[in-house]
Amino acid sequence: MSFFPKISFQCEVEEYLTKVFRNNELITALGTQEAENKYQSLLSHLSHPPSFTTVRVNTHLASVKHVKKLLFEEIQKQFKGLCVPVLEHPKLQDILLIPVIGPRRDLKKHPSEVIVGAQCGYAVLRGAHVYVPGIVSISRSVKAGDLVSVYSDIEGKCKRGAKEFEGVKVFLGNGISELSRSEIFSSSGPLKGLGVRMIEPVYLSPSFDNVLPSHLFLQNLPSVVVSHILNPQPGEKILDMCAAPGGKATHLATLMHDQGEVIAMDRIANKVKKIKLNAELLQLNCIKAFCYDGTKALSVEKREDEQEGPPFLPESFDRILLDAPCSGMGQRPNMAYSSTLKEVTSYQPLQRKLFTVAVKLLKPGGVLVYSTCTITLSENEEQVAWALKRFPCLQLHPQEPHIGGEGMKGAGLSLDQLKLLQRFDPAAVTLQGMDINSLQDSREDDLISLANKDCIGFFIAKFIKSKSK
């Protein structure tokens, strides 16, 4: 049941992906038609938001039960008494799941239009209101308090300040303009703050603007799984190599009961500030964030004893998370992927540089978890095949919890090896909408099963380093 068009790619990227999802191993295993059906289903899923909003509870400050009660009350307030459940996950006991209602097909469109950029549009589809920096165009007569229909300019072709736009646009729902057109496009410079308060979004998800900010962290379900798989223990020294904006680093610190040391690195200064702000907001003290290029994090010279930050000596860490920079094709919703093939294929060599450093920084017996939020073979299963060949000291290890599917065929890995991997494939379930009636008729077990599958595209591999190298 596709409400939006399938995700579109540049021609060369589309050709590349078509070969990936029609590779010989897959065709042999599934048959040509089944492989093609799965690929087309994936493209449809990627343009739609996941079926659930996932929030991680900061168990360092509050219990899941307490936050669940507060969140349920907040959602009832936002949804004007509509009874949408807040579910606990049986295997991920620090997250809460809120079903997403939609797509709502009966919304009336208004003559006054607001056009927003693609990224703003995707945020609206996951529960956000429209903030002024995201607004590209607005009808000429709009005043504060007017009802407006909000559309996403998915191709980025609308000119800023235009009074109308006839290009490709996707309806996101209706809202109330908080400002007039002249205020939004003021000559005194771009305004900040709320531009449109969404009152009838196509997909009804709660807004988390200033909602329990110290107690909740918005995080996709597979991103939460990663930290549980790394399984950090109190007192250990952990490295999060590419940590911004800090979701996984703060989760690791929470799982360690804020005892030990989490080194969080990112090469962009503003992103490092975000890590520090999130650690402060969640009241976690064991995180030390550094602006540093992970490919250079291995020290070739002896360090000063008092040096805290990178570069580090070999075998310095008990566990390492490499949530690698990637092509990001698993992120949802996304209706138009703009990267070129050159950009898409640039990630594999970077990931291998980071991985090589990670192996050297890991203690013997230590755990290395590699993850991405993309769907390609080259950044996922091919990296595993390369790592096992390149580093004899590494062994693939079972993952707990194992909620996603097994790895994808096409990289030459054995069936046993593929079973040790975890690939979250949004196309693992039929694309379906959810209304309040179907929600109330659903069993909780079925809803949890849907949440496990209908999430972003994601990949996880877990390695143990067996001996010093």
N, C-alpha and C positions, 0 to 999 in steps of 0.2 A: 504494500500500500504506500506508494511513493507520493509524497505531498510536494516535495521540491524536485527540481531536475537533478540528475546524477551529477556528481562532481566532474568538472571539466579540467583538462590538463593541456599544456602546450603540446603540439603534435608530436614532437620528439620524445617527450616524457610519456605520452600515451602509448607510443610504439614500444618504448622500453618496458613499461609495466605490462603490456599485453604479452610480451615475450616471457616476462617473469612468471605470470600466472598461467602461461601455456607451456611451461617447461616440460621436457620429456618425462621426467620422473612423475610429475603430477598427472600428465596425460595417460601414462601407463597405469597409474594407480586408480584414477577416477574415470577415465574416458574423456574424450574431447568435449562433449556436450556438458557433462557435469562440471568440468573444470571451468568452462565458459560461463555457466550459470552462476557458479560461486563467485567468479570475478565480477560479473555484472551486478550481482546482489551486493557485493562489497562497495561498489561505486555508489549505489543508491543509499546504502547505510551511511556512508561518509558525509553525505550532504545533510543528514538529519541529526539532531542532538540525541545523545543517549537517553534511554527510557527512565533513568533515575539521576537525581542529584545526590552526590556522595559528599558527606562532610566527615572529617576526622575529628574526634573529640580529643581535646587536650587533657588527657587523663592525669597529667602532672598537677592540674589545678582542680579538676572536678570529676565526678563519676559519670559514666555513660547514662545511667538511669536519671540522674539529676538534669543533665543537659537535654536528654530526650524529652523530659517533661516541659522544660522551658522552650524548647524548639517547637514542640507541638502547639503550645499556646501562641507562639509567635506566628506560626503558619496559619492557624485558625483566624488570627487577627488580619493577616495579609489577604487571606482568601475569603474574608467576610463570612466565616462560619462553615465554609465547605470542609467536610471532614476527610482530609487526606492523611493517611497514616504515616508515622515515622517508624521505620523498621530497624531493628538491630540485626547485625549479620552474625550467623552462628560460627563462622570461622575467622572473621575479622572483628574482634570484639571491641575495637575502638572506633568503629565507624557507624554512622547512621545513614539510612537510605530514604530519600523522599521521592515517591513516584512522580513522574512528569505527566501532566494531563495535556493531551493534544495528539495530533494537530486539530485545532478547532476550526471546522470548515464553515461555520454558520455566521462568522463575524461580518458585519456590514462595513464596507469601506467608505471613508469620508472624502469629500472633495479636496480638503486641505491636506497636503502631503509634506512629510519630512523624509528626506533621503539621507541615510547614514552610510558611512564607510563599511566595508565588508567585516573588518574585525569588530567594530561596534555592533554590527548586525548579529554576528555569531554570539556575542555576549548577551544580547537581548533574547536570543533563542534559548539561552541557558539561565534566564531569570533576571538579568540586569535591567535597570532603567537606562534611558539615553542621556549621556552627558554631553555638554556643549562641544567639546573637542571632536566628538564623533560625528557631528552634524555637518553634512556637505551642502545640502540644499534644503530650502523651505519655501512653501508657496508664498506669494507676494503679500497676501492680506492677513497672514496669521498674527494673532495677538495672544498675549498671555491669557491662559484659561480656555483657549479654543481646543475643540476636539480635532485630532489629526490622525491620519493613517501613516504608519511608519514603514518605509521600504529600505531594503539593502541594495546598494550599488555594488553587486558582486564582482563586476569587471573593472571597477575603478575608473569609469569613464565620465562620471558627472563632474562638471566644473564647480568649484567651491563658490557658493553664493548665488548659484543659478536659481531662477524663479520657478522653473519647471524642468522636468527631465523625462525624455521619452525613450531612453535606452533600456537595457535589460535591468529589471529591478524585481526584487522578491518581497512579497508582502510579509511583514513581521507581526502585525497587529495594530491596535489603536491605543492612543494615549492622550494625555492633556499637556499641551505646551505650557511650560513654566515661564517662558519668555516670549517676547514678540520677535518677529523676523529682524527688525532693526536692532534690537538688543543683542541678538545672537551674532549678527554680522556687523558689530559695532566697529567704527573706524579707530577707536581707541585701543584696539588689540583684541585678541581672542579671549572670550570670557571663560571662566571655569564654572563648575557646578552643574546642577541638574538642568537638562534641557527639555526633556519630555518624560513625564511620569506614565509608565505603561499601565493601562487599566484593563486592556483586553489583548494580551499577547496570544499569538497563535499557539505557542507552547507555554502552559502555565507552570512556572517553577518559582519557588520563593526567591525573593531578593535577599541578599546577605549583607547589604550596605549597613555597616555599624550594628549588625546583629551578633551579639555574644562574641565580640572579636577576640577576647582572650581565651575563649573556651572552644572555639570551632576553627577549623582550617578547611576551606574548600579544596578538595583533592579528588581526582579521578580514582576509581576503585583500583585499577592495576598499579597506580603509583603508590597506593597504600600497601599493596601486596609485596612490593619490592623490599620495603624496610623489614617486613616480617620475615622474608626469606633470608635477608642478611643476618637477622636475629642477633643484634648486638647485645652484649652482656655488661652489667655494671662494672666499672673499673677498666674496661678495655679502651684501646686507642683506635679510633675509627677515622677513615678518610672518606669524605664525600668529594670526589674529584671535580665535578661540574655541578655545583650545588644550588645555584640561583633558581628560583627565588627563596629557597630554603624549606620547602614543604617536606622533602625527605630528610634533610638534616635535622629539622626540629622533631620529626617523627622518631628518628634514630635516638636522639637525646632523650625523648620521652620514654621510649622502650628501655633505655638504660637507667631510668629513674634519675636522670640528670647526674649520674655518677660515672666518671671517666672523662674521656676527651673526644669530642667530635671536631675534627678539622674540616672546615667547609671552604672550598676554593672556587673562585670563578675569575675569569680574566678581565671582566668588565666592572669598573669601579662602582657604577650606579647599582649594578645587580648585587654587589657585595654589601652595599648599604642596605638593600632590601632584606638580605639574609639577616643582618644584624638587627634590623627593626623587627622582623618576625620573631627572632629569638627573644628579644626584649619584651615584645607584646605577650608572648606565651610564657614568659618568666623562666626561661631556660638558661642556665649559667655555664654549662659545660661545652657550649659551642664557641669555637674560635674561628672567625671568618677572615680570609686573606684574599686580596686581589692578586692572582697569580695564574700564569699559564700552566695548566696541568702537564703539558708535554715537556716542561722544563723542571718538574717538581722533584726529580732525582738528583741528589747532591753527588758530585764527583770528587768533592774535597771534604775533609773533616770539618764538622760544624763546631761552632762555639756551644758550650754546654747549656748556656742560658737562652740560646736561640729557640724561639717557639715555632716560628713559621717556616714556610718552604724556602729553599729546597730541603728535602729530607734524606737521611741516610738510607741505604738499602735495608729491607726487612724491618721497617719501623712500625708497621701497622698490623693489628690483629685481624681487622676486616676492612675491606675497601668496597665502596659502591662507585661504579662507573656508570652513571646514567648519562650516556654519551650524547654530545651534540649530534643531531640527526636531521633527516629530511622532513620529519614531522608529518608524514602523510597519514598517520593514524588519528590525528586530532579531529574532533567532531564538534559542531558541524563545520564543514568546509565545502562550499559550492564551486569555487574556482581556485585551483592551485596554481600559483603564478611562477614558481621557480622553474628555471631552465634545467635541461638535462646536465649541463656542466655543473650547476649548483648541486643537483641531486647526487651526482656521482663523486662530488668532492668530499663527501663525509667519510667514505670508507677508509682512505689513507689517514685521515685525522684520528678516527676511532682507533686505528691500529697503533698509532703513535702513543695515544693515551693508554691503551691496553698494555703496551710493552712496559711503560713506566709503572703502571699499576702492579704488574707481576713482580717487578724488581722491588717495589716498596712493601710488598706483602711478606709477612713472616711465614716460615715453614709451618704447615698445618693451618694457615689462615684461610679465610673465605673471601672470594672475589665474586661479586654479583655485577653482571653486565646487563644493561637494559636500554631500550629505545622506545620512542612513541611513533614508530613508523612500520610500514608493511612490506618493505622490500626484502629480498633474500640477501642482497649484497651487504646490508647493514646488520643483518640478524644471523640467520643460519650459516651463511658463508663466513661470517666472522668467527663463529664457533668452530667450524671446520678448520679454518686457518689457525686459530689459537691452539687447538689440540695438536696440530702438526708442528707448529712453531715452538710450543712450550711443553716438552715432555713431562715437566713437573706438574702440569695441571690435569685434573680429572674432573669430568662433569659429575655433578652431584644431584640427587633428588631434591625437589623443592617442596617446602611445606610452608604455607598451604599451596596446593596445586588446584587452582580454580579455573584457569584458562584451558585452552586446548593444547595439543602437542605441537612440536615444531612443524614447519612446512617442508614438504619434499622439494628437492631441486638443488641441494648443496652437497649431495653425496654422503650425507650422514646416515648411519644405520637406523633401523626402526627403534632399537633400544635407546639410541642417543636422542632421537626426536622425542621420545616419551619423557626424557628428562628435562626437556625445554618447555617453556610456557609461552604460547602465542595467544593473545587475546584477539579474536577475529570477530568484528562486529557482525559479519554476515553469518555467524553461527546460529542465529535465530531469524525467523521471518520478520521483515520490517512491519511493525504494527503500531497503531495508535492506541491511546488509552483514554477512555472517558471515565467519569466518576462512577457510572453504573458497572462497567466491566471491572473497575478497580475494586469495588465493594464485593463483587462476586468472586474475586480471585482468592485462592489459598495463599497464605504467606510463603509457603515453600516454593510455590510457582513464581511468586514475585521475586524472591531471592535468586532463584535460578535464572530469571530473566535479567536481573541486575548484573549477575556474574558474566553474562554473555553480551548483552547489548550495551557495551561500554566503548571506550576509545580503542583504537588499534594499538597494541603494545606487545613487547617481546622481552622475555627474561631468561637469562642463563646463569647458573650458579656453578662455580668452580672451587675446588679445594687444591691448595698448593701442597704437594706431598713431600717435597724435599727442597733444600736450599739449592739455588741455581746460580 
